[in-house]
Amino acid sequence: MRDAGSRTVHRADVGYAEARRALSVSAHQPPHAPAAVARVADEQDVVDLVRAARRTGLRLAVRSGGHSLSATHLRPGSLALDLRALRGVHVDPHRGTARLGPGTTVEQAAALLDGSGWSFPVGHVPTVGLGGYLLAGGHGWNAGAWGAACERVVALDVVTADGRRLRLTREADAELLAVARGAGPTFPGVVVGLEVRLVPGVPTVVRRLLTVGGEDAAEVGAALDTLRTERLPGLEVTVFARRTGPCGGGPRAASLTVAGTAFGADAEHARRLLAALDVLPGAQGAAATVHGGLAGLVAALPRHDGEALWSDHAWSDRPWAALLPDVLAAVAAAPTTRSSVLVTPAPPREATVDAVHRPGGATSVSAYAHWDPVASGRPDAATAHAAWARAAVVREPLSPARYVGEADLTLPGRVQECFTPEDLARVRAAREHLDPDRHLWSAVDPTDAPLDEERGTTHQEEP
Ligand SMILES: Cc1cc2nc3c(=O)[nH]c(=O)nc-3n(C[C@H](O)[C@H](O)[C@H](O)COP(=O)(O)OP(=O)(O)OC[C@H]3O[C@@H](n4cnc5c(N)ncnc54)[C@H](O)[C@@H]3O)c2cc1C
């Protein structure tokens, strides 16, 4: 295969271990070994590498920002295409759109958009890559007003698994675009650019955090249920639950933080939106922080460098008055106090936009396990953390439907839970159309049997 200079590192090469490790942001990684890791320089590089890999029979895996905690970018025997260098935000002010590179991170996009006077529902964490985020669905800032980010994708530049360049547009390729809006790690092409609809202007963001004790969970939940019925566009209310006492100490050994983030025309407008939180116990006098635009907000958030991470997800239709006490009970059993459960309203669906991203409930419940792999010192630490995240979201009566961006896809049958049967059929049809030979890894492929069993073929990969 063509070696893109020193950017492609093969398994026997010096630097392979570091190139492989750098594919994932989590310090915990499955043992899968790609045959080679290629840091692509530009879009033509992707075309050349894909064609060369096809000639030599190597399957492809794709990495934009490396946040898949199921490590869908890390596949045994593959050529791992690392797209981090395909970054940038090019605004077209006449059309109100921007072309985004898939390797652009949330913090890079927020800074570039603020500077150009436009906004976009970027993800909540600074380091997430826009490629994987937009394909998964994109639950971003101010989703109540701006919607799921994937619904703003109007065109895609794709390199197919046989090395062709395609531009998928809303007009000509509506079905493939609908699949790209939510297929996540089952999308059957390499996305090298995304055109998205922007929001005019840059809001002033003001944030207020209120921490309440476990004993107030039902009362806080009831107040937030009332607030949610009022649907205040521009006010995002989320709840984080964390353990504060001994593991297994019950709901009283855990606390809730209610985060109100207001996106106002100016600081005064944002503060008026935040006043809705005054109904919560202890809210009077809680300080608010003015962040300016999205870039300031994103920059103030914690980073997770060096940490091991795991996540799992469920949708819920339960009132928060009933949900929050259960969430507290779940975090009270978390192995570390850094682990958390996030409760957020599902992004509203735009009826006129077709997408396979389809929230399976009114509320998104995400369990994030965080641990220090060195300090934990236990080889089975990941198993314990994954089991906790799973237990936190599989309890009845949460929905069995999940968000493909945060669900634990290493569990059998999990990818299927992320789609309705009809949408899964659409994803499979898109694969049949764009990648009939299964050259690109998909999250529906089990890692120990690389080709789809449904096709009745087997394919021997490197261990
Ligand atoms: C700390 C943390 C915070 C998060 N916060 C949010 C959040 O606020 N909102 C939210 O919606 N999600 C969030 N997520 C989930 C995140 O959006 C998904 O994991 C997403 O897939 C990450 O994208 P990535 O490019 O960084 O990851 P990657 O691991 O690079 O990509 C994941 C998979 O997507 C596919 N893919 C990625 N890029 C391409 C491409 N260019 N072409 C084709 N396929 C591609 C590949 O199959 C790849 O394996 C968070 C995850 C973490 C770990």
The ligand as a MOL file (V3000), in Angstrom:
LIG
                    3D

  0  0  0     0  0            999 V3000
M  V30 BEGIN CTAB
M  V30 COUNTS 53 58 0 0 0
M  V30 BEGIN ATOM
M  V30 1 C -16.0690 12.9440 27.4530 0
M  V30 2 C -17.1450 12.7750 26.4120 0
M  V30 3 C -18.1160 13.7600 26.2470 0
M  V30 4 C -19.1290 13.6350 25.2940 0
M  V30 5 N -20.0570 14.6360 25.1680 0
M  V30 6 C -21.0250 14.5210 24.2370 0
M  V30 7 C -21.9960 15.5530 24.0420 0
M  V30 8 O -21.9910 16.5850 24.6970 0
M  V30 9 N -22.9630 15.3660 23.1220 0
M  V30 10 C -23.0040 14.2470 22.3410 0
M  V30 11 O -23.8820 14.1380 21.4870 0
M  V30 12 N -22.1070 13.2710 22.4790 0
M  V30 13 C -21.1200 13.3730 23.4130 0
M  V30 14 N -20.2060 12.3700 23.5440 0
M  V30 15 C -20.3110 11.2040 22.6660 0
M  V30 16 C -19.5980 11.5130 21.3470 0
M  V30 17 O -20.3100 12.4530 20.5900 0
M  V30 18 C -19.4660 10.2550 20.5040 0
M  V30 19 O -18.6720 9.3140 21.1850 0
M  V30 20 C -18.8240 10.5580 19.1500 0
M  V30 21 O -18.8070 9.4010 18.3640 0
M  V30 22 C -17.4240 11.0770 19.3090 0
M  V30 23 O -16.9150 11.5300 18.1110 0
M  V30 24 P -15.3340 11.5400 17.8780 0
M  V30 25 O -15.1020 11.9420 16.4830 0
M  V30 26 O -14.6600 12.2940 18.9510 0
M  V30 27 O -15.0000 10.0090 18.1300 0
M  V30 28 P -14.3160 8.8650 17.2140 0
M  V30 29 O -13.9720 7.8090 18.1990 0
M  V30 30 O -13.2230 9.4350 16.3860 0
M  V30 31 O -15.4820 8.3970 16.2670 0
M  V30 32 C -16.4250 7.4580 16.7030 0
M  V30 33 C -16.8490 6.6150 15.5220 0
M  V30 34 O -17.6090 7.4050 14.6250 0
M  V30 35 C -17.2840 7.0460 13.2840 0
M  V30 36 N -16.6420 8.1900 12.6540 0
M  V30 37 C -15.9990 9.2090 13.2600 0
M  V30 38 N -15.5800 10.0830 12.3500 0
M  V30 39 C -15.9450 9.5920 11.1430 0
M  V30 40 C -15.7750 10.0620 9.8080 0
M  V30 41 N -15.1560 11.2130 9.5430 0
M  V30 42 N -16.2650 9.3010 8.7950 0
M  V30 43 C -16.9180 8.1380 9.0490 0
M  V30 44 N -17.1080 7.6480 10.2900 0
M  V30 45 C -16.6180 8.3750 11.3250 0
M  V30 46 C -16.3020 5.8960 13.3380 0
M  V30 47 O -17.0270 4.6810 13.2580 0
M  V30 48 C -15.6930 6.0630 14.7120 0
M  V30 49 O -15.2400 4.8370 15.2200 0
M  V30 50 C -19.1750 12.4780 24.4790 0
M  V30 51 C -18.2060 11.4790 24.6300 0
M  V30 52 C -17.1990 11.6190 25.5900 0
M  V30 53 C -16.1840 10.5410 25.7550 0
M  V30 END ATOM
M  V30 BEGIN BOND
M  V30 1 1 1 2
M  V30 2 1 2 3
M  V30 3 2 2 52
M  V30 4 2 3 4
M  V30 5 1 4 5
M  V30 6 1 4 50
M  V30 7 2 5 6
M  V30 8 1 6 7
M  V30 9 1 6 13
M  V30 10 2 7 8
M  V30 11 1 7 9
M  V30 12 1 9 10
M  V30 13 2 10 11
M  V30 14 1 10 12
M  V30 15 2 12 13
M  V30 16 1 13 14
M  V30 17 1 14 15
M  V30 18 1 14 50
M  V30 19 1 15 16
M  V30 20 1 16 17
M  V30 21 1 16 18
M  V30 22 1 18 19
M  V30 23 1 18 20
M  V30 24 1 20 21
M  V30 25 1 20 22
M  V30 26 1 22 23
M  V30 27 1 23 24
M  V30 28 2 24 25
M  V30 29 1 24 26
M  V30 30 1 24 27
M  V30 31 1 27 28
M  V30 32 2 28 29
M  V30 33 1 28 30
M  V30 34 1 28 31
M  V30 35 1 31 32
M  V30 36 1 32 33
M  V30 37 1 33 34
M  V30 38 1 33 48
M  V30 39 1 34 35
M  V30 40 1 35 36
M  V30 41 1 35 46
M  V30 42 1 36 37
M  V30 43 1 36 45
M  V30 44 2 37 38
M  V30 45 1 38 39
M  V30 46 1 39 40
M  V30 47 2 39 45
M  V30 48 1 40 41
M  V30 49 2 40 42
M  V30 50 1 42 43
M  V30 51 2 43 44
M  V30 52 1 44 45
M  V30 53 1 46 47
M  V30 54 1 46 48
M  V30 55 1 48 49
M  V30 56 2 50 51
M  V30 57 1 51 52
M  V30 58 1 52 53
M  V30 END BOND
M  V30 END CTAB
M  END
